[in-house]
Amino acid sequence: MSATPLTVLVLGGYGNFGARICRALAGDSSIHLLVAGRSAARAQALAATLGPSARGVALDHTAPGLVEALRAHGVGLVVHTAGPFQAQGYSVAEAAAEAGAHYIDLADGRRFVCDFPAALHARFTAAGRTAVCGASTVPALSSAVVDHLCAGWQRIDSIDTCIAPAQRAPRGQATLAAVLSYCGEAIAVWEQGRWQNRLGWAAPTPVQFQRLRPRLAAMCDIPDLELLPAHYRVTQRVSFRAALEVGLAQRAFAAIAALRAWGVLRRPERLAGLMHHTGGVFDFLGTPLGGMVVRVAGADAEGAPRHRAWHIAADNDHGPEIPCMAAILLARQLARGEAVPPILPLGAHTSTSLLPLDAFAPEFAKWGMLTDVVEEATTP
């Protein structure tokens, strides 16, 4: 344990995900928490509810002087939740490295995450600090599930992931903007053992879940599509889909994808504000139950064909806690002085295979989430 608490600054700390991370970290004796964002009033209001170890500070990460601000506050770890990341560069991570701080983000932008290690590894290695990009549902949790399901396997042929958010779960405008940014855009997908293009959010197809009703799901552009084929040497396919609870909403995204593909709607992300404020119109058709499934197929240690699936069901609108869990777990490790190989190596990394699935179990239990591992039928 560190003798002095680590000062952890959560950027976007009063946002949809940032506030959840702040609440989880506030009670940790190894952490002094700074809730940070553009609004001092909102940051201080949240910090006031979190106890004496938390403080609210005004910080605009797009303004000059970020390095000096981090040094002035004595920040030892920056947790960056202020998306969307698709349109951002690495200025926050670069400032963290220059200020001598560790760094974690919840980025889901494909290029942002996949290019992160090459762009920043030298900086963080020289600083003697650790940086983790994409510490969220993907690729942190998704890769932990694949590692668990395929332990000892000779070969992985396919990985198919689908998230199924509850209709009534809180929606952040930044998340909507990120999703809409690739709606109707060509996405490079590893399919049939080669790279092929598929349109984001187009052509919804049905997906089965263990504790949720079947839903329509459409292709999303996330880092796993690029990271997992190489990381696991997948022979045939890696896919990632999202399944909205209300079919009408799913088809609305498919319509937006079609309009963009036809050149009618060139910047769908501009609809994020409108959709954020009007999205509740479908809530009466939904429930507070969401979840996720990861399906894998391949050959086990004896060379026998295997199909396995891992399911999670999150009730009571607790689904948005899942994207925060990896960042919370990694922040606690860093605060407790565990940023040494082989737990958390120095330098810059994606979150792929950094955490075992067992590490998430206490978080799942805390929110009453149920998980299942299912052996599925193989086909000749």
C-alpha positions, 0 to 999 in steps of 0.5 A: 500500500502507498503511504500517501494517497494517490491524487486521482483526477477524473476528467469529465467527473460529473458526466454520465460515466465520470460520476460513477467512477468518482463515486466508486473511488471516493471511499478508497483510503489510497485515493485523494479524488479530484472531480474535474470539468469545465463547470466548477459549480457542478464539480464541487456539487458532486464532490460535496456528496462524496466525503472529505477525500473528494474535491471539485475543480474547474478544468478545461482539458482543451485550454492551454496550461493543462500540464501546469494545472496537473502539476499544481494539483499534484495529480498522480493519475488522470482518468479521462472520461470526457468523450467523444474520443473519435474526434480527439487527439492525445493532448490529455495523455501527453499532458499527463506524461509530461506532468509525471502522472499515470493515465487511464481513459474510457475511449471507444474510438477505433483509431484513438485506441488502436494507435495509442500504444505506438503514439505514446509508449515512449513518452510514458516509458520515459516518465516511468508511468503507465497509460491504459487506453480503452479501459471500458467494456471493450476491449478490457472486459471483452478480452477478459471474457475471451481469455476466460472462455478460451483458456488453453484452446488451440485455435479461435475461429470466431468472436462475436460480441453484442451489447444490449443496453436497457432502453431506460438506462441513462444516455450520455450525449457524448456517447450518442455523438460517438455512435452517430459518428460512424452510423452509415460509414464503411467499417473494416471487419475481419470476416471469412478470414479477410478484411471486408467493409460493412456499414455501421448500424445498418442491416439489423439481425436478431441476436439471442441472449440468456436472460433477455428477450431476443433483439435486433442488433447492428454492426458497431465500429469499436477497437475490438474489430481491429485488436482481437483478430491479431491478439487472438489470431482469429481465423474467421471472424470478429464482430461487434454489434449493439442491440437496442431494446426497442426495435423502433429505435434500432430501425431508426438508427438503420434509417440514419445509416441509410441516409448517410450511405446515400449522401443525404445526411453527411454528419449524423453526429450533429443529431446527438443533442436532439436525440439525447433530449428526445430519446426518452420517447421510447422509454415506456416501451422498454425495461431497466434490463440490459446485458451483453453476450460474447460468443466464441468458437474454435478448437479446445486443448484436445482439438475438439470443436467448441462453441461457448458463450458468456452472458451478463444481465444487468437490471435496475438500469445498472448497465452503465456501470459496466463501462466504468468497471475496468477504469475503477479496477485499474485506478485502484491498482495504481493507487495501491502501488501495483503499477509494476510488471506483470500486473500493470506494465509501464508505458502505453497500452490498450486494455486488452487482456490487462484484467482477468474476468475474476477481477470484475466479479466483485463489481458484478456482485455489487450491482446484482448482475448475473452471469452465465457461461453456456456451452452451445451446440457445435455444427459439423 
